[in-house]
Amino acid sequence: MKKIIIGLFFLLFALTTSVQAQDYNTGIGVRGGPFNGLTIKHFMTSTTAVEGVLSTQWSGWLVSGTWEKHAPAFNADGLKWFYGVGAHVGFWGNNNFPGYDPAHGNYTVIGVHGALGLEYTFEEIPFSIGADWKPALNLVGYGNQGFWGADMSGAYIRFNF
């Protein structure tokens, strides 16, 4: 199985090496931070994109979708800053969850979030790297409402098509 995944990765790399990474349409990758997971971004126009993230923490899942607006940053080729808004839903059921109450059982949150970040897209290879901050406001669920700000930053690397 490991050889198949590595082979598919190199096949995708070979098929997309002629693509200018600066103008990628879709990128898939991994995201690190307090909420680790998988990320996919798709550009609808040259300046607007949608991003989906499936992340894990506290033996549960957080699924988010974000609309983003991109613009050049610091007159540097390949570097863009972005901002956006989105929504998320999360499911947890672990005693590592902050404020865990065994009588409550599982936790669910539904909310909205913002996004602010920087992304660098390599011209020579079909990859991009970036970092962002996505402060969230939970409207339904754990504690009814709550603001998550400090733990909502992350960094990522994506393979671009």
Residue pairs with C-beta under 8 A, 6 or more apart in sequence:
9 159
12 159
12 161
13 126
13 159
16 126
16 160
16 161
17 125
17 126
19 126
19 160
19 161
20 123
21 78
21 121
21 122
21 123
21 124
21 125
21 126
21 127
21 128
21 160
22 77
22 78
22 121
22 123
23 46
24 43
24 121
24 126
24 128
24 160
24 161
25 42
25 43
25 160
25 161
26 40
26 41
26 42
26 43
26 160
26 161
27 39
27 40
27 41
27 128
27 158
27 159
27 160
27 161
28 38
28 39
28 40
28 158
28 159
28 161
29 38
29 39
29 40
29 128
29 156
29 157
29 158
29 159
30 36
30 37
30 38
30 39
30 156
30 157
31 37
31 38
31 39
31 53
31 55
31 154
31 155
31 156
32 154
32 155
32 156
33 151
33 153
33 154
33 155
34 57
34 151
34 152
34 153
34 154
35 53
35 55
35 56
35 57
35 62
35 151
35 152
35 154
36 55
36 56
36 57
37 53
37 54
37 55
37 56
37 62
38 53
38 54
38 55
39 51
39 52
39 53
39 156
39 158
40 51
40 52
41 49
41 50
41 51
41 52
41 68
41 158
42 49
42 50
42 51
43 49
43 70
44 50
47 69
47 70
47 71
48 67
48 68
48 69
48 70
49 67
49 68
49 70
49 82
50 65
50 66
50 67
50 68
51 65
51 66
51 68
51 84
51 86
51 115
52 63
52 64
52 65
52 66
53 62
53 63
53 64
53 66
54 61
54 62
54 63
55 61
55 62
55 64
56 62
57 92
58 92
58 94
58 96
58 97
59 92
59 93
59 94
59 96
60 90
60 91
60 92
60 93
60 94
60 97
60 106
60 107
61 90
61 91
61 92
62 88
62 89
62 90
62 91
63 88
63 89
63 90
64 86
64 87
64 88
64 89
64 113
64 134
65 86
65 87
65 88
66 84
66 85
66 86
66 113
66 115
66 134
67 84
67 85
67 86
68 82
68 83
68 84
68 115
69 82
69 83
69 84
70 80
70 81
70 82
70 119
71 80
71 81
71 82
72 79
72 80
73 79
73 80
73 81
73 118
77 123
78 120
78 121
78 122
78 123
79 118
79 119
79 120
80 118
80 119
80 120
80 121
81 116
81 117
81 118
81 119
82 115
82 116
82 117
82 118
82 119
82 132
83 114
83 115
83 116
83 117
84 114
84 115
85 112
85 113
85 114
85 115
86 112
86 113
86 114
86 115
86 134
87 110
87 111
87 112
87 113
88 109
88 110
88 111
88 112
88 113
88 136
89 108
89 109
89 110
90 107
90 108
90 109
90 141
91 106
91 107
91 108
92 106
92 107
92 108
92 142
93 105
93 106
93 107
94 100
95 102
97 107
97 142
99 142
99 143
100 107
107 141
107 142
108 140
108 141
108 142
109 138
109 140
109 141
109 142
109 146
110 138
110 139
110 140
110 141
111 136
111 137
111 138
111 139
111 140
111 141
112 136
112 137
112 139
113 134
113 135
113 136
113 137
113 152
114 134
114 135
115 132
115 133
115 134
116 132
116 133
116 134
117 130
117 131
117 132
117 133
118 130
118 131
118 132
119 128
119 129
119 130
120 128
120 129
120 130
121 127
121 128
121 160
122 128
126 159
126 160
126 161
127 157
127 158
127 159
127 160
128 157
128 158
128 160
129 155
129 156
129 157
129 158
130 155
130 156
130 158
131 153
131 154
131 155
131 156
132 153
132 154
132 156
133 152
133 153
134 152
134 153
134 154
135 147
135 148
135 149
135 152
136 147
136 148
136 149
136 152
137 145
137 146
137 147
137 148
138 145
138 146
138 147
138 148
139 145
